[in-house]
Amino acid sequence: MEEQQEQQTSGELISSWLDFRRLSWSDLSRRSRISITHLSKIRNGHITQPSAGTLRRIAEALGMDYRILLPTAPFDDWKTG
């Protein structure tokens, strides 16, 4: 019997990557030039589908391909690559 994994929210996925990169949300705000208020809304689930532009800026700040942050790409498939 296969275990079905729940899909992470954008905020959870970004949090996982921040932990992996050993960065804080404040670091991400500075690097991406996205306000901490906007990032907080993503983190807390008030913004569930960030825009493509926002995802690109976050991904660039984390040194990764933005497609990793799309909801269909599980974190575990990419963190070792």
TORVEXNU-224205 format. One line per field, with one value per atom (N, C-alpha, C, O, CB): x, y, z; residue number from 0; atom name; chain. Coordinates in nm, 2 decimals, always signed. Glycine has a CB too. Example, Ala and Ser with C-alpha at 12.3 -4.5 7.8 and 13.67 -1.06 7.14 Angstrom:
u <- +1.32 / +1.23 / +1.32 / +1.42 / +1.13 / +1.28 / +1.37 / +1.29 / +1.34 / +1.41;
v <- -0.57 / -0.45 / -0.33 / -0.33 / -0.45 / -0.22 / -0.11 / +0.00 / +0.11 / -0.06;
w <- +0.78 / +0.78 / +0.78 / +0.85 / +0.90 / +0.71 / +0.71 / +0.79 / +0.80 / +0.57;
n <- 0 / 0 / 0 / 0 / 0 / 1 / 1 / 1 / 1 / 1;
atom <- N / CA / C / O / CB / N / CA / C / O / CB;
chain <- A / A / A / A / A / A / A / A / A / A;
***
This chain:
u <- +0.08 / +0.00 / +0.09 / +0.17 / -0.10 / +0.07 / +0.15 / +0.09 / -0.03 / +0.16 / +0.19 / +0.15 / +0.13 / +0.22 / +0.25 / +0.02 / -0.01 / +0.05 / +0.01 / -0.16 / +0.13 / +0.19 / +0.10 / +0.05 / +0.33 / +0.09 / +0.02 / +0.11 / +0.23 / -0.03 / +0.04 / +0.12 / +0.15 / +0.06 / +0.04 / +0.27 / +0.31 / +0.26 / +0.24 / +0.47 / +0.22 / +0.19 / +0.31 / +0.42 / +0.11 / +0.29 / +0.41 / +0.50 / +0.62 / +0.37 / +0.43 / +0.50 / +0.58 / +0.70 / +0.41 / +0.52 / +0.59 / +0.71 / +0.82 / +0.50 / +0.69 / +0.80 / +0.92 / +1.03 / +0.75 / +0.88 / +0.99 / +1.06 / +1.18 / +0.93 / +0.98 / +1.04 / +1.14 / +1.25 / +0.93 / +1.10 / +1.19 / +1.32 / +1.43 / +1.13 / +1.31 / +1.43 / +1.51 / +1.64 / +1.39 / +1.45 / +1.52 / +1.60 / +1.72 / +1.43 / +1.54 / +1.61 / +1.73 / +1.84 / +1.51 / +1.70 / +1.81 / +1.93 / +2.04 / +1.75 / +1.90 / +2.00 / +2.05 / +2.14 / +1.95 / +1.99 / +2.03 / +2.01 / +2.10 / +2.17 / +1.89 / +1.86 / +1.73 / +1.65 / +1.84 / +1.71 / +1.59 / +1.50 / +1.54 / +1.62 / +1.38 / +1.28 / +1.33 / +1.31 / +1.14 / +1.40 / +1.45 / +1.56 / +1.57 / +1.51 / +1.65 / +1.75 / +1.68 / +1.73 / +1.84 / +1.58 / +1.51 / +1.45 / +1.45 / +1.40 / +1.39 / +1.34 / +1.45 / +1.42 / +1.28 / +1.56 / +1.67 / +1.72 / +1.74 / +1.79 / +1.74 / +1.80 / +1.70 / +1.74 / +1.83 / +1.57 / +1.47 / +1.41 / +1.34 / +1.36 / +1.43 / +1.37 / +1.22 / +1.15 / +1.42 / +1.17 / +1.03 / +1.00 / +1.08 / +0.97 / +0.90 / +0.88 / +0.86 / +0.80 / +0.77 / +0.90 / +0.88 / +0.73 / +0.69 / +0.96 / +0.66 / +0.51 / +0.45 / +0.37 / +0.44 / +0.49 / +0.44 / +0.49 / +0.41 / +0.49 / +0.61 / +0.66 / +0.59 / +0.57 / +0.81 / +0.56 / +0.48 / +0.35 / +0.30 / +0.47 / +0.28 / +0.15 / +0.16 / +0.07 / +0.09 / +0.27 / +0.30 / +0.32 / +0.27 / +0.42 / +0.41 / +0.44 / +0.32 / +0.31 / +0.55 / +0.23 / +0.12 / -0.01 / -0.11 / +0.08 / +0.01 / -0.10 / -0.21 / -0.31 / -0.17 / -0.18 / -0.28 / -0.27 / -0.36 / -0.25 / -0.15 / -0.13 / -0.09 / +0.01 / -0.02 / -0.19 / -0.16 / -0.10 / -0.04 / -0.29 / -0.12 / -0.06 / +0.02 / -0.03 / -0.17 / +0.14 / +0.22 / +0.24 / +0.23 / +0.36 / +0.25 / +0.27 / +0.40 / +0.49 / +0.27 / +0.40 / +0.52 / +0.64 / +0.75 / +0.50 / +0.62 / +0.73 / +0.78 / +0.90 / +0.68 / +0.69 / +0.74 / +0.81 / +0.92 / +0.61 / +0.76 / +0.83 / +0.97 / +1.07 / +0.75 / +0.98 / +1.11 / +1.21 / +1.33 / +1.10 / +1.16 / +1.25 / +1.30 / +1.41 / +1.18 / +1.20 / +1.24 / +1.34 / +1.44 / +1.11 / +1.31 / +1.40 / +1.54 / +1.64 / +1.34 / +1.55 / +1.68 / +1.75 / +1.87 / +1.66 / +1.68 / +1.74 / +1.79 / +1.89 / +1.64 / +1.73 / +1.77 / +1.87 / +1.91 / +1.65 / +1.90 / +1.99 / +1.94 / +2.01 / +2.12 / +1.81 / +1.75 / +1.66 / +1.63 / +1.67 / +1.62 / +1.52 / +1.38 / +1.34 / +1.52 / +1.32 / +1.18 / +1.08 / +0.99 / +1.13 / +1.10 / +1.00 / +1.00 / +0.90 / +1.04 / +1.10 / +1.11 / +1.00 / +0.95 / +1.25 / +0.97 / +0.87 / +0.73 / +0.63 / +0.90 / +0.71 / +0.57 / +0.51 / +0.58 / +0.57 / +0.38 / +0.31 / +0.33 / +0.31 / +0.17 / +0.36 / +0.37 / +0.51 / +0.53 / +0.33 / +0.61 / +0.74 / +0.77 / +0.80 / +0.85 / +0.77 / +0.80 / +0.94 / +1.03 / +0.77 / +0.96 / +1.08 / +1.18 / +1.30 / +1.07 / +1.14 / +1.23 / +1.30 / +1.41 / +1.16 / +1.23 / +1.29 / +1.40 / +1.48 / +1.18 / +1.41 / +1.51 / +1.62 / +1.73 / +1.44 / +1.60 / +1.70 / +1.83 / +1.93 / +1.64 / +1.83 / +1.96 / +2.02 / +2.14 / +1.93 / +1.96 / +2.01 / +2.09 / +2.15 / +1.90;
v <- -0.12 / +0.00 / +0.12 / +0.14 / +0.00 / +0.21 / +0.33 / +0.44 / +0.46 / +0.38 / +0.51 / +0.62 / +0.75 / +0.78 / +0.65 / +0.82 / +0.94 / +1.06 / +1.08 / +0.95 / +1.14 / +1.25 / +1.37 / +1.39 / +1.28 / +1.45 / +1.58 / +1.68 / +1.68 / +1.63 / +1.76 / +1.86 / +1.98 / +2.02 / +1.91 / +2.02 / +2.14 / +2.27 / +2.28 / +2.14 / +2.36 / +2.49 / +2.56 / +2.52 / +2.57 / +2.67 / +2.75 / +2.79 / +2.79 / +2.88 / +2.84 / +2.88 / +2.77 / +2.79 / +2.94 / +2.65 / +2.53 / +2.49 / +2.46 / +2.41 / +2.50 / +2.46 / +2.56 / +2.52 / +2.46 / +2.69 / +2.79 / +2.78 / +2.79 / +2.94 / +2.75 / +2.73 / +2.61 / +2.62 / +2.70 / +2.51 / +2.39 / +2.43 / +2.39 / +2.28 / +2.51 / +2.55 / +2.65 / +2.65 / +2.61 / +2.74 / +2.83 / +2.75 / +2.78 / +2.93 / +2.65 / +2.56 / +2.49 / +2.49 / +2.46 / +2.44 / +2.37 / +2.46 / +2.42 / +2.31 / +2.59 / +2.69 / +2.76 / +2.84 / +2.79 / +2.73 / +2.80 / +2.95 / +3.03 / +2.76 / +2.99 / +3.13 / +3.16 / +3.07 / +3.17 / +3.28 / +3.32 / +3.39 / +3.42 / +3.42 / +3.41 / +3.49 / +3.63 / +3.69 / +3.49 / +3.69 / +3.82 / +3.82 / +3.91 / +3.88 / +3.72 / +3.70 / +3.70 / +3.76 / +3.57 / +3.62 / +3.60 / +3.74 / +3.77 / +3.50 / +3.81 / +3.94 / +4.03 / +4.10 / +4.01 / +4.04 / +4.12 / +4.07 / +4.15 / +4.12 / +3.94 / +3.89 / +3.90 / +3.92 / +3.74 / +3.88 / +3.88 / +4.02 / +4.04 / +3.79 / +4.11 / +4.25 / +4.24 / +4.32 / +4.32 / +4.14 / +4.12 / +4.16 / +4.11 / +3.98 / +4.24 / +4.29 / +4.17 / +4.07 / +4.38 / +4.19 / +4.08 / +4.06 / +3.95 / +4.12 / +4.17 / +4.16 / +4.07 / +3.98 / +4.30 / +4.08 / +4.00 / +3.85 / +3.76 / +4.05 / +3.83 / +3.70 / +3.63 / +3.51 / +3.70 / +3.71 / +3.66 / +3.61 / +3.51 / +3.77 / +3.68 / +3.64 / +3.50 / +3.42 / +3.75 / +3.49 / +3.36 / +3.25 / +3.14 / +3.37 / +3.28 / +3.19 / +3.14 / +3.02 / +3.25 / +3.23 / +3.20 / +3.15 / +3.13 / +3.32 / +3.14 / +3.09 / +3.19 / +3.15 / +2.98 / +3.32 / +3.42 / +3.44 / +3.48 / +3.55 / +3.42 / +3.41 / +3.27 / +3.22 / +3.51 / +3.20 / +3.06 / +3.03 / +2.92 / +2.98 / +3.12 / +3.10 / +3.23 / +3.32 / +3.07 / +3.24 / +3.36 / +3.37 / +3.27 / +3.35 / +3.49 / +3.51 / +3.45 / +3.42 / +3.66 / +3.42 / +3.37 / +3.46 / +3.41 / +3.35 / +3.59 / +3.68 / +3.67 / +3.68 / +3.83 / +3.66 / +3.64 / +3.51 / +3.51 / +3.64 / +3.40 / +3.28 / +3.28 / +3.22 / +3.16 / +3.35 / +3.37 / +3.44 / +3.40 / +3.44 / +3.55 / +3.63 / +3.55 / +3.56 / +3.76 / +3.47 / +3.39 / +3.28 / +3.26 / +3.32 / +3.22 / +3.11 / +3.17 / +3.10 / +3.05 / +3.28 / +3.34 / +3.37 / +3.35 / +3.47 / +3.42 / +3.45 / +3.33 / +3.33 / +3.53 / +3.21 / +3.09 / +3.01 / +2.90 / +3.00 / +3.06 / +3.00 / +2.87 / +2.77 / +2.97 / +2.88 / +2.76 / +2.79 / +2.91 / +2.69 / +2.69 / +2.71 / +2.73 / +2.66 / +2.58 / +2.83 / +2.87 / +2.76 / +2.75 / +2.99 / +2.67 / +2.56 / +2.46 / +2.39 / +2.48 / +2.46 / +2.38 / +2.43 / +2.35 / +2.39 / +2.56 / +2.61 / +2.60 / +2.63 / +2.76 / +2.55 / +2.53 / +2.41 / +2.32 / +2.50 / +2.42 / +2.32 / +2.18 / +2.09 / +2.35 / +2.15 / +2.01 / +1.95 / +1.83 / +2.00 / +2.02 / +1.97 / +1.95 / +2.04 / +2.07 / +1.82 / +1.79 / +1.83 / +1.80 / +1.65 / +1.89 / +1.93 / +1.81 / +1.83 / +1.99 / +1.70 / +1.59 / +1.54 / +1.48 / +1.47 / +1.56 / +1.53 / +1.62 / +1.58 / +1.53 / +1.74 / +1.83 / +1.86 / +1.91 / +1.96 / +1.84 / +1.89 / +1.82 / +1.87 / +1.88 / +1.70 / +1.63 / +1.65 / +1.61 / +1.48 / +1.71 / +1.73 / +1.85 / +1.88 / +1.74;
w <- +0.00 / +0.00 / +0.00 / +0.09 / +0.12 / -0.10 / -0.11 / -0.02 / -0.01 / -0.25 / +0.04 / +0.13 / +0.04 / -0.04 / +0.24 / +0.06 / -0.02 / +0.05 / +0.17 / -0.05 / -0.01 / +0.05 / +0.03 / -0.08 / +0.00 / +0.14 / +0.12 / +0.05 / +0.07 / +0.26 / -0.03 / -0.10 / -0.01 / +0.06 / -0.23 / -0.01 / +0.07 / +0.02 / -0.10 / +0.09 / +0.11 / +0.06 / +0.02 / +0.04 / +0.18 / -0.05 / -0.10 / +0.02 / +0.02 / -0.18 / +0.13 / +0.25 / +0.31 / +0.35 / +0.35 / +0.32 / +0.37 / +0.29 / +0.34 / +0.39 / +0.16 / +0.06 / +0.07 / +0.08 / -0.08 / +0.08 / +0.09 / +0.23 / +0.23 / +0.08 / +0.33 / +0.46 / +0.46 / +0.52 / +0.57 / +0.39 / +0.38 / +0.31 / +0.35 / +0.30 / +0.20 / +0.13 / +0.21 / +0.21 / +0.00 / +0.29 / +0.38 / +0.48 / +0.51 / +0.44 / +0.54 / +0.63 / +0.57 / +0.62 / +0.69 / +0.45 / +0.37 / +0.34 / +0.35 / +0.24 / +0.31 / +0.27 / +0.40 / +0.39 / +0.17 / +0.51 / +0.64 / +0.63 / +0.67 / +0.68 / +0.58 / +0.57 / +0.65 / +0.67 / +0.42 / +0.68 / +0.75 / +0.65 / +0.54 / +0.87 / +0.70 / +0.61 / +0.59 / +0.48 / +0.67 / +0.68 / +0.67 / +0.56 / +0.48 / +0.80 / +0.56 / +0.46 / +0.32 / +0.23 / +0.49 / +0.31 / +0.19 / +0.14 / +0.02 / +0.20 / +0.23 / +0.20 / +0.14 / +0.04 / +0.33 / +0.21 / +0.16 / +0.02 / -0.07 / +0.26 / +0.01 / -0.12 / -0.24 / -0.35 / -0.10 / -0.21 / -0.32 / -0.34 / -0.44 / -0.28 / -0.25 / -0.25 / -0.25 / -0.32 / -0.38 / -0.18 / -0.15 / +0.00 / +0.08 / -0.18 / +0.02 / +0.16 / +0.25 / +0.22 / +0.17 / +0.38 / +0.48 / +0.50 / +0.54 / +0.61 / +0.49 / +0.50 / +0.40 / +0.43 / +0.49 / +0.27 / +0.17 / +0.19 / +0.17 / +0.03 / +0.23 / +0.25 / +0.37 / +0.37 / +0.28 / +0.47 / +0.59 / +0.54 / +0.60 / +0.69 / +0.45 / +0.40 / +0.33 / +0.34 / +0.31 / +0.26 / +0.19 / +0.30 / +0.29 / +0.09 / +0.39 / +0.50 / +0.58 / +0.61 / +0.59 / +0.61 / +0.69 / +0.61 / +0.67 / +0.77 / +0.48 / +0.40 / +0.36 / +0.30 / +0.47 / +0.38 / +0.34 / +0.19 / +0.12 / +0.42 / +0.13 / -0.01 / -0.04 / -0.01 / -0.06 / -0.11 / -0.13 / -0.27 / -0.29 / -0.12 / -0.36 / -0.49 / -0.53 / -0.60 / -0.60 / -0.49 / -0.53 / -0.68 / -0.75 / -0.46 / -0.73 / -0.87 / -0.92 / -0.85 / -0.90 / -1.05 / -1.11 / -1.09 / -1.07 / -1.26 / -1.10 / -1.07 / -0.93 / -0.91 / -1.10 / -0.83 / -0.69 / -0.68 / -0.61 / -0.60 / -0.73 / -0.72 / -0.79 / -0.74 / -0.79 / -0.90 / -0.97 / -0.88 / -0.87 / -1.10 / -0.82 / -0.73 / -0.61 / -0.56 / -0.69 / -0.55 / -0.44 / -0.48 / -0.41 / -0.38 / -0.59 / -0.64 / -0.66 / -0.63 / -0.76 / -0.73 / -0.76 / -0.63 / -0.62 / -0.84 / -0.53 / -0.40 / -0.33 / -0.25 / -0.31 / -0.36 / -0.30 / -0.39 / -0.35 / -0.27 / -0.50 / -0.59 / -0.66 / -0.66 / -0.52 / -0.70 / -0.75 / -0.87 / -0.90 / -0.65 / -0.94 / -1.05 / -1.00 / -0.91 / -1.15 / -1.05 / -0.99 / -1.00 / -0.93 / -1.06 / -1.10 / -1.12 / -1.00 / -0.98 / -1.24 / -0.92 / -0.80 / -0.70 / -0.62 / -0.73 / -0.70 / -0.61 / -0.66 / -0.59 / -0.59 / -0.78 / -0.83 / -0.75 / -0.71 / -0.98 / -0.73 / -0.64 / -0.68 / -0.60 / -0.63 / -0.81 / -0.85 / -0.83 / -0.86 / -0.99 / -0.78 / -0.77 / -0.62 / -0.54 / -0.82 / -0.57 / -0.43 / -0.39 / -0.47 / -0.40 / -0.28 / -0.22 / -0.22 / -0.26 / -0.09 / -0.17 / -0.16 / -0.29 / -0.29 / -0.10 / -0.40 / -0.53 / -0.57 / -0.66 / -0.64 / -0.52 / -0.57 / -0.47 / -0.51 / -0.60 / -0.34 / -0.24 / -0.25 / -0.20 / -0.10 / -0.31 / -0.32 / -0.45 / -0.47 / -0.30 / -0.54 / -0.68 / -0.69 / -0.79 / -0.77;
n <- 0 / 0 / 0 / 0 / 0 / 1 / 1 / 1 / 1 / 1 / 2 / 2 / 2 / 2 / 2 / 3 / 3 / 3 / 3 / 3 / 4 / 4 / 4 / 4 / 4 / 5 / 5 / 5 / 5 / 5 / 6 / 6 / 6 / 6 / 6 / 7 / 7 / 7 / 7 / 7 / 8 / 8 / 8 / 8 / 8 / 9 / 9 / 9 / 9 / 9 / 10 / 10 / 10 / 10 / 10 / 11 / 11 / 11 / 11 / 11 / 12 / 12 / 12 / 12 / 12 / 13 / 13 / 13 / 13 / 13 / 14 / 14 / 14 / 14 / 14 / 15 / 15 / 15 / 15 / 15 / 16 / 16 / 16 / 16 / 16 / 17 / 17 / 17 / 17 / 17 / 18 / 18 / 18 / 18 / 18 / 19 / 19 / 19 / 19 / 19 / 20 / 20 / 20 / 20 / 20 / 21 / 21 / 21 / 21 / 21 / 22 / 22 / 22 / 22 / 22 / 23 / 23 / 23 / 23 / 23 / 24 / 24 / 24 / 24 / 24 / 25 / 25 / 25 / 25 / 25 / 26 / 26 / 26 / 26 / 26 / 27 / 27 / 27 / 27 / 27 / 28 / 28 / 28 / 28 / 28 / 29 / 29 / 29 / 29 / 29 / 30 / 30 / 30 / 30 / 30 / 31 / 31 / 31 / 31 / 31 / 32 / 32 / 32 / 32 / 32 / 33 / 33 / 33 / 33 / 33 / 34 / 34 / 34 / 34 / 34 / 35 / 35 / 35 / 35 / 35 / 36 / 36 / 36 / 36 / 36 / 37 / 37 / 37 / 37 / 37 / 38 / 38 / 38 / 38 / 38 / 39 / 39 / 39 / 39 / 39 / 40 / 40 / 40 / 40 / 40 / 41 / 41 / 41 / 41 / 41 / 42 / 42 / 42 / 42 / 42 / 43 / 43 / 43 / 43 / 43 / 44 / 44 / 44 / 44 / 44 / 45 / 45 / 45 / 45 / 45 / 46 / 46 / 46 / 46 / 46 / 47 / 47 / 47 / 47 / 47 / 48 / 48 / 48 / 48 / 48 / 49 / 49 / 49 / 49 / 49 / 50 / 50 / 50 / 50 / 50 / 51 / 51 / 51 / 51 / 51 / 52 / 52 / 52 / 52 / 52 / 53 / 53 / 53 / 53 / 53 / 54 / 54 / 54 / 54 / 54 / 55 / 55 / 55 / 55 / 55 / 56 / 56 / 56 / 56 / 56 / 57 / 57 / 57 / 57 / 57 / 58 / 58 / 58 / 58 / 58 / 59 / 59 / 59 / 59 / 59 / 60 / 60 / 60 / 60 / 60 / 61 / 61 / 61 / 61 / 61 / 62 / 62 / 62 / 62 / 62 / 63 / 63 / 63 / 63 / 63 / 64 / 64 / 64 / 64 / 64 / 65 / 65 / 65 / 65 / 65 / 66 / 66 / 66 / 66 / 66 / 67 / 67 / 67 / 67 / 67 / 68 / 68 / 68 / 68 / 68 / 69 / 69 / 69 / 69 / 69 / 70 / 70 / 70 / 70 / 70 / 71 / 71 / 71 / 71 / 71 / 72 / 72 / 72 / 72 / 72 / 73 / 73 / 73 / 73 / 73 / 74 / 74 / 74 / 74 / 74 / 75 / 75 / 75 / 75 / 75 / 76 / 76 / 76 / 76 / 76 / 77 / 77 / 77 / 77 / 77 / 78 / 78 / 78 / 78 / 78 / 79 / 79 / 79 / 79 / 79 / 80 / 80 / 80 / 80 / 80;
atom <- N / CA / C / O / CB / N / CA / C / O / CB / N / CA / C / O / CB / N / CA / C / O / CB / N / CA / C / O / CB / N / CA / C / O / CB / N / CA / C / O / CB / N / CA / C / O / CB / N / CA / C / O / CB / N / CA / C / O / CB / N / CA / C / O / CB / N / CA / C / O / CB / N / CA / C / O / CB / N / CA / C / O / CB / N / CA / C / O / CB / N / CA / C / O / CB / N / CA / C / O / CB / N / CA / C / O / CB / N / CA / C / O / CB / N / CA / C / O / CB / N / CA / C / O / CB / N / CA / C / O / CB / N / CA / C / O / CB / N / CA / C / O / CB / N / CA / C / O / CB / N / CA / C / O / CB / N / CA / C / O / CB / N / CA / C / O / CB / N / CA / C / O / CB / N / CA / C / O / CB / N / CA / C / O / CB / N / CA / C / O / CB / N / CA / C / O / CB / N / CA / C / O / CB / N / CA / C / O / CB / N / CA / C / O / CB / N / CA / C / O / CB / N / CA / C / O / CB / N / CA / C / O / CB / N / CA / C / O / CB / N / CA / C / O / CB / N / CA / C / O / CB / N / CA / C / O / CB / N / CA / C / O / CB / N / CA / C / O / CB / N / CA / C / O / CB / N / CA / C / O / CB / N / CA / C / O / CB / N / CA / C / O / CB / N / CA / C / O / CB / N / CA / C / O / CB / N / CA / C / O / CB / N / CA / C / O / CB / N / CA / C / O / CB / N / CA / C / O / CB / N / CA / C / O / CB / N / CA / C / O / CB / N / CA / C / O / CB / N / CA / C / O / CB / N / CA / C / O / CB / N / CA / C / O / CB / N / CA / C / O / CB / N / CA / C / O / CB / N / CA / C / O / CB / N / CA / C / O / CB / N / CA / C / O / CB / N / CA / C / O / CB / N / CA / C / O / CB / N / CA / C / O / CB / N / CA / C / O / CB / N / CA / C / O / CB / N / CA / C / O / CB / N / CA / C / O / CB / N / CA / C / O / CB / N / CA / C / O / CB / N / CA / C / O / CB / N / CA / C / O / CB / N / CA / C / O / CB / N / CA / C / O / CB / N / CA / C / O / CB / N / CA / C / O / CB;
chain <- A / A / A / A / A / A / A / A / A / A / A / A / A / A / A / A / A / A / A / A / A / A / A / A / A / A / A / A / A / A / A / A / A / A / A / A / A / A / A / A / A / A / A / A / A / A / A / A / A / A / A / A / A / A / A / A / A / A / A / A / A / A / A / A / A / A / A / A / A / A / A / A / A / A / A / A / A / A / A / A / A / A / A / A / A / A / A / A / A / A / A / A / A / A / A / A / A / A / A / A / A / A / A / A / A / A / A / A / A / A / A / A / A / A / A / A / A / A / A / A / A / A / A / A / A / A / A / A / A / A / A / A / A / A / A / A / A / A / A / A / A / A / A / A / A / A / A / A / A / A / A / A / A / A / A / A / A / A / A / A / A / A / A / A / A / A / A / A / A / A / A / A / A / A / A / A / A / A / A / A / A / A / A / A / A / A / A / A / A / A / A / A / A / A / A / A / A / A / A / A / A / A / A / A / A / A / A / A / A / A / A / A / A / A / A / A / A / A / A / A / A / A / A / A / A / A / A / A / A / A / A / A / A / A / A / A / A / A / A / A / A / A / A / A / A / A / A / A / A / A / A / A / A / A / A / A / A / A / A / A / A / A / A / A / A / A / A / A / A / A / A / A / A / A / A / A / A / A / A / A / A / A / A / A / A / A / A / A / A / A / A / A / A / A / A / A / A / A / A / A / A / A / A / A / A / A / A / A / A / A / A / A / A / A / A / A / A / A / A / A / A / A / A / A / A / A / A / A / A / A / A / A / A / A / A / A / A / A / A / A / A / A / A / A / A / A / A / A / A / A / A / A / A / A / A / A / A / A / A / A / A / A / A / A / A / A / A / A / A / A / A / A / A / A / A / A / A / A / A / A / A / A / A / A / A / A / A / A / A / A / A / A / A / A / A / A / A / A / A / A / A / A / A / A / A;
***
